[in-house]
Amino acid sequence: MRVRAVSDDKENGVKNSFRYFENRDCKYYPCHKMEHINCLFCYCPLYSYDCPGNYEMREIRGRMVKVCTDCTYPHEAENYPAIIRILSGY
């Protein structure tokens, strides 16, 4: 499988690095309607945490389930430090 990343986007300050990676060749890209999707956290690592994103809780088959369909928090480049802080327990 070949992975093609976007080139650095100096105009918008988005640059491929250890904090940000955009994979436009992914069959799921784009997963949200937004520019500059950070694919580093393709599946949200904050699902089992109290995420600062805009998730909602829905009752599904008698259980409350966290639904993150409209949440773009892990895909926004500027949120990388906060995500790492949450995962580190700080």
HELIX and SHEET records of a PDB file:
HELIX    1   1 CYS A   39  PHE A   41  5                                   3    
HELIX    2   2 TYR A   73  HIS A   75  5                                   3    
HELIX    3   3 ALA A   77  ASN A   79  5                                   3    
HELIX    4   4 TYR A   80  SER A   88  1                                   9    
SHEET    1   A 2 GLU A  56  ILE A  60  0                                        
SHEET    2   A 2 ARG A  63  VAL A  67 -1                                        
END                                                                             
